[in-house]
């Protein structure tokens, strides 16, 4: 009886180890696709308004952020790039 119990525990342990190795390998191989699945999708829904005053530009736009995962997220900062002709303007927004 004790021998059967040890056999069952060994099989469960080996099965668990095999499943963990398969899961780890899958995550290692497909890590970029997995990360991309959890990154929220940001879409511009309105027009982009740019007000240039001397050396400062004031930019406003309506954006829609869509959470693609089942996890609750809180976005406090996002960075975007706006190009005017050949000049790049970088702006970060703290929400």
C-alpha positions as CSV (number, residue, x, y, z in Angstrom):
1,X,0.0,0.0,0.0
2,X,2.8,2.5,0.9
3,X,4.6,1.5,-2.3
4,X,1.5,2.4,-4.4
5,X,1.2,5.8,-2.6
6,X,4.8,6.6,-3.3
7,X,4.3,5.6,-7.0
8,X,1.2,7.9,-7.3
9,X,3.1,10.8,-5.6
10,X,6.1,10.3,-8.0
11,X,3.8,10.3,-11.1
12,X,1.9,13.4,-9.9
13,X,5.3,15.1,-9.3
14,X,6.6,14.1,-12.7
15,X,3.4,15.2,-14.4
16,X,3.5,18.6,-12.6
17,X,7.2,19.1,-13.6
18,X,6.5,18.2,-17.2
19,X,3.6,20.6,-17.4
20,X,5.7,23.4,-15.8
21,X,8.5,22.8,-18.3
22,X,6.0,22.8,-21.2
23,X,4.4,26.0,-19.9
24,X,7.8,27.7,-19.4
25,X,8.9,26.7,-22.9
26,X,5.7,28.1,-24.4
27,X,6.1,31.4,-22.5
28,X,9.7,31.6,-23.6
29,X,9.0,31.0,-27.3
30,X,5.8,33.2,-27.5
31,X,6.7,35.9,-25.0
32,X,6.3,38.8,-27.5
33,X,2.8,37.7,-28.4
34,X,1.9,37.2,-24.8
35,X,3.1,40.7,-23.8
36,X,1.3,42.2,-26.8
37,X,-1.9,40.6,-25.7
38,X,-1.8,42.5,-22.4
39,X,-0.9,45.9,-23.7
40,X,-3.9,48.2,-23.9
41,X,-5.1,49.4,-27.3
42,X,-5.2,53.2,-27.7
43,X,-7.2,54.7,-30.6
44,X,-7.6,58.4,-31.5
45,X,-11.4,59.1,-31.8
46,X,-11.4,62.8,-32.5
47,X,-9.4,65.4,-34.4
48,X,-5.9,66.5,-33.2
49,X,-5.9,70.1,-32.2
50,X,-2.5,71.9,-32.1
51,X,-2.1,75.5,-30.9
52,X,1.4,76.9,-31.5
53,X,2.5,79.7,-29.2
54,X,6.1,80.9,-29.7
55,X,8.3,77.8,-28.9
56,X,5.5,75.8,-27.2
57,X,2.8,73.7,-28.8
58,X,-0.4,72.8,-27.0
59,X,-1.9,69.5,-28.2
60,X,-5.3,68.1,-27.4
61,X,-7.1,65.1,-28.7
62,X,-9.7,62.5,-27.7
63,X,-8.4,59.1,-27.2
64,X,-10.1,55.8,-26.4
65,X,-8.1,53.2,-24.4
66,X,-9.3,49.6,-24.6
67,X,-8.1,47.0,-22.1
68,X,-7.6,43.7,-24.0
69,X,-6.9,41.5,-20.9
70,X,-9.0,40.2,-18.1
71,X,-6.7,42.0,-15.6
72,X,-7.8,45.4,-14.2
73,X,-5.3,48.1,-15.2
74,X,-4.7,51.7,-14.2
75,X,-2.9,54.0,-16.7
76,X,-1.2,56.9,-15.1
77,X,1.1,57.9,-17.9
78,X,1.4,57.4,-21.6
79,X,3.9,58.9,-24.1
80,X,3.2,59.8,-27.7
81,X,5.0,61.4,-30.6
82,X,3.6,64.1,-32.9
83,X,5.5,65.0,-36.1
84,X,5.1,68.3,-37.8
85,X,6.9,68.2,-41.2
86,X,10.4,67.1,-40.2
87,X,10.3,68.2,-36.5
88,X,9.3,65.7,-33.8
89,X,7.5,66.9,-30.8
90,X,7.5,64.6,-27.8
91,X,4.9,64.9,-25.1
92,X,4.0,62.8,-22.1
93,X,0.6,63.0,-20.3
94,X,0.1,62.2,-16.7
95,X,-3.4,61.1,-15.9
